[in-house]
Amino acid sequence: MVGDIVLAPSPFTNLRQIKIRPVLVVADVRDGTERDWIVCEIASGRAVHARKVAKIPEGLQTGQLLRLNRPARPERLTALNECVFQRTIARLNDSKTAEILVAIRSFF
């Protein structure tokens, strides 16, 4: 599942709104009966983000994103239970997944 792009409810940072967005699954944190995953936000491509990673479509192995030019935002991580994942829409290739994981680790 790491490397999958899924549609899931993604909270705004003020926690007042939630929007269904594509997110990239980046880590398995399942424990016992908990089925949690760490996901990385995928931006709409409209706004300028200083820490964005190269555009996702360049690294798709399968599937597609409706809007092109969507960058991953490695500083925007959330833990979500897999029961809220609506469906898998794409999968990144291994090199693009590794690039994003390196960018995420650079924050810690």
Secondary structure in CASP SS format (residue, H / E / C, confidence):
PFRMAT SS
TARGET T0000
AUTHOR 0000-0000-0000
METHOD secondary structure of the structure
MODEL  1
M C 1.00
V C 1.00
G C 1.00
D E 1.00
I E 1.00
V E 1.00
L E 1.00
A E 1.00
P E 1.00
S E 1.00
P E 1.00
F C 1.00
T C 1.00
N C 1.00
L C 1.00
R C 1.00
Q C 1.00
I E 1.00
K E 1.00
I E 1.00
R E 1.00
P E 1.00
V E 1.00
L E 1.00
V E 1.00
V E 1.00
A E 1.00
D E 1.00
V C 1.00
R C 1.00
D E 1.00
G C 1.00
T C 1.00
E E 1.00
R C 1.00
D E 1.00
W E 1.00
I E 1.00
V E 1.00
C E 1.00
E E 1.00
I E 1.00
A C 1.00
S C 1.00
G C 1.00
R C 1.00
A C 1.00
V C 1.00
H C 1.00
A C 1.00
R C 1.00
K C 1.00
V E 1.00
A E 1.00
K E 1.00
I H 1.00
P H 1.00
E H 1.00
G H 1.00
L E 1.00
Q E 1.00
T E 1.00
G E 1.00
Q C 1.00
L C 1.00
L C 1.00
R C 1.00
L C 1.00
N C 1.00
R C 1.00
P E 1.00
A E 1.00
R E 1.00
P E 1.00
E E 1.00
R E 1.00
L E 1.00
T E 1.00
A E 1.00
L E 1.00
N E 1.00
E H 1.00
C H 1.00
V H 1.00
F C 1.00
Q C 1.00
R E 1.00
T E 1.00
I E 1.00
A E 1.00
R E 1.00
L E 1.00
N C 1.00
D H 1.00
S H 1.00
K H 1.00
T H 1.00
A H 1.00
E H 1.00
I H 1.00
L H 1.00
V H 1.00
A H 1.00
I H 1.00
R H 1.00
S C 1.00
F C 1.00
F C 1.00
END
